[in-house]
Amino acid sequence: MSENLRNRLEIPTSCFDEINALLLDPNNQAVNAFLEVVEKYGTPEEINRRAEEARQFSNLMAQLEKVAPAYIADLEWLMEQRDQRAFISVADYRRKILGGRADEIDFKDDFAVTLEISALQYFPFLIAEARQAIEQDELMPGRFIRVRKMKEQEADGDILAVAAAMQIVGASYVETLDTKGTDGSNVHLGGPETITGYFGGVGQPNEYALKWLDEFLHYYTSYGIKQVLNVNPGTVFLAYLLYKLGVDNEFKISVYMGNDNPYAALWTLLGAKLFSRPDGTSPLIGFNWSNSVNNETMEITAQIRSALGFEDVVRFEHHITETYKSIVRQPYDRLEELVEIADHVANISAKHEGAVPEIDVQREHPSDILDYFRDKSEIEAKGEMPYMLRNYLDKHNSVNRTARALTEKGLSFIAAQNLHEQ
């Protein structure tokens, strides 16, 4: 390969000078509007202090006592089960799967796969999941994705209860802000019948990128919510700028962003590098691949991620199962591919968004991505909440199927770290 040809790709330092001049230009309307939103909440130091205070467990519980006191007993029960070590340990789980051989295997903890479930829509589902995990010696996920309407769960206390529960179980989690593209932001789109219109412009058109920023800062300072979903290049960029200012925000990129090849990933990671902090960190902590990617794409991008110093920073989030309806062609099951890649690509999470297809197809109400966008009141009025719970527990079962497959291959996983001690 001609090195002369490769050398033409070098970016001159003058380009970086021009970028800096643009960002620092006091007449830059785009940056000025961004800074105006941030300044509504104070300096970055003040914003982080407010978020840290809001995130304190005692403060979450005090607020919950006012909004949804019935949830307090559930959280206290969850703490008791954690403290009594009611959940199976990782070592005992491995023995359950492998018998005595488990003590002889050197599990690859450096390549541990995070067990991820999506979406935890309602706090009571988490308690039901925990009860099943205890009764059946199963694992609780190490990562939870939430796609419920923020204002709705703010009103009924779920936002507080889940935030507290994540601290109890020792798991990471992500919220999805209401400014996500299905909130009327695109005036040409209606409901599911116009969903293909999103291919012409997903997410936050015009002023909605700034609304997304404002909404994030509200929930960050009010409840300490640190990680949110990101679906649009503009809001990804604003999140980079916010972190560069000193706000300790984090985000994961949604599958809807369509990162489906190494070059799309390279572009995203280059942006993260440009606006990373001197310590090498970035607000981009989760990278949800398109459902169409293969292992080779992740392997190539893993090389890029490592070269940019992001292997421990940016998690590759990969769908193993999907909702049966409204998002992919079925059957969709990527477990075998995960097992193939998990022994040599680090920092992957296995995302479970549906049952195993052959189970989901038999359900009276198969899992459906469009259920995420329904009002709780409508679901309850139709008596369909039991269907939602069944779908969620099916996803939990998918999580444990993956944990079993990894264990059988001598591979490691990350479950809820406060519940399943090593």
Secondary structure, DSSP 8 states (H G I E B T S, - for coil): --HHHHHTT---HHHHHHHHHHHH-TT-HHHHHHHHHHHTT--HHHHHHHHHHHHSHHHHHHHHHHH-THHHHHHHHHHHHHHTT-S--HHHHHHHHHGGGGGG---EEEEEEEEEEE----HHHHHHHHHHHHHHT---BSEEE--S-HHHHHHHSHHHHHHHHHHHHT-EEEB--S-SSSSS-STT--SGGGGGGGGG--S--TTHHHHHHHHHHHHHHHH---EEEE-SHHHHHHHHHHHHHT---EEEE-GGG---SHHHHHHHHHHHHHT--TTS--SEEEEE--TT--HHHHHHHHHHHHHTT-TTTSEEEEEEE--SBSSS-S--B-HHHHHHHTTTS-SEEEEE-S--HHHHTTSSS--BGGGGGS-HHHHHHTT-HHHHHHHHHHHHHHHHHHHHHHHHTTEEEEB-TTTS--
